[in-house]
Amino acid sequence: MFLLRGWFGYARLIAHIERDRIHSENHVLGLLSHLTHPKGKIWIALDKGTFQEGEPVVGKIHVEAEEYIPSIGLKVEARVVESWNEMVWVTLPNNQRIQENQRRTNNLYQRDVQVTGATDFGKGPAREFPFSVGIPPCRATRGGSSVQNLLKAVLQVKGRPDMTNETQIAFVPAGAYGSMPMNVGYGPGPMPAGYGPNPGYQPNPGYGVPPMNPGYQGYQGYGQPGYGVPPPQQQAPSVKVRCKYCTGLMDANASNCPTCGAHQ
């Protein structure tokens, strides 16, 4: 009888120990669940690959859950981040100080836009949520730095880490595309500067005619009389002298006077 009581007491002790162990494991698993990420996917799909500066960024956030996810909200975070490298002094564990090249960042702009409120997600096909957010154009504030326009989708999960996805936005200057003037001959549209009639333009006389060599007596176009015939050579003017007999004028190289016929 004494042995039987002892056995039942031992069995109850083992049952209590096992119950406490299971309770402890469930408690630990409950604590760890706050550290594990929800099973699912989230991504951003933009309406186009490039936006003009000053134009709102428009797209959709897709959420696909692989388990039950109680969400307290969905938002997009817009950031304009400037980054650069900088040499800084650091102290090593042996108290030696050295210079180290470190990456520095600075937020030039930040804005959060709430897309939807509390929403529960169950296992199934992806759901999409449209959004629109404005990001002003920002320029670098220091030499050698770069500027990135970032957009992050954040699914806020109750009691667990958030589901996030980040993408970079490409901007071009306003008017860089989509507003080019139409070429001449392709319908009505503004004519680019320099392609219209210039009232002050006066072509030089003979514009388009080949230049004439010295002594050239005129340009004869194709099909005109004399085309292809070289122009007549000009003769030097002759020197006149008077006849020794009749004093009439005659060429200096003539042997007889044209007036009286006397030989010179």
C-alpha positions, 0 to 999 in steps of 0.5 A: 500500500505504501509503495502504491501511494508512492507510485501515484505521487511520483506520477502526479509529480511527473505530470506537473513537470510535463505540464509546466514544460509545455506551458514554458515552451508555449510561452517561449514560442509566443515570445519568439513569434514577436520576433519572426517575420510574417510569411508573405510578400510585399512589393511596389509596382510603379505606373511607369519607369521614369517620372518628371520632376514635380510629378507625383509618383503613382503606383500600386502596392501588392501584398500576398499573405501565406498565413493569417496576418493582422495588419494595423495599416499600410503606408508608403515612406518617401525619402530623398537621401544624400550620401557621401564618403568622409574621412573620420578619426576612430579609436581601435581597441588598443587605443590607437587612432586612425582615419577611416573612410565612412559612408555618411547620409542625410535625409533631404526630404521625408514624407509618410502617406497612409494607404489603408487602415487596419486590414486583415490578410489571409492566405490567398492571391495578392491584393493591390492598393493604389497610392500617389505621393509627391517627392520634390526635386532635391539637389546635393548640398555638398561636392562629391555626394549623390542623391537617391529618391527612395520609396518604401512600402510598409505593412504594419503587423500587430505584435510582429515585425513589419513587412517592407519593400523598397525601390528607387525612383528615377526622375528627369527634369520637367519637360525632358520628354513628352513635350517635344515640338512636332517636326515641320511637315508632320502637322500643326505644332510649334516650330523650333527656333531657328527653323522659321523665316527670318525677316532680317535675313538677306542673302548676298547677291549671287548666293549659290553661284560659284565665285568668279576668277579675276577677269571672268566676264560672267557666269553662263549656266548650263544650257545657255548660249556659249556654255562650254566655250572659253571666254575670249582673251583680252588683248593689251591695248596697242601703242600709237605713234605718228607717221614721219611723213604725214603725221597720221596715227599708226601702230608702233609696230606697223611697217607702213603708215595706214594713211599715206602708205609710206614705209617707216 
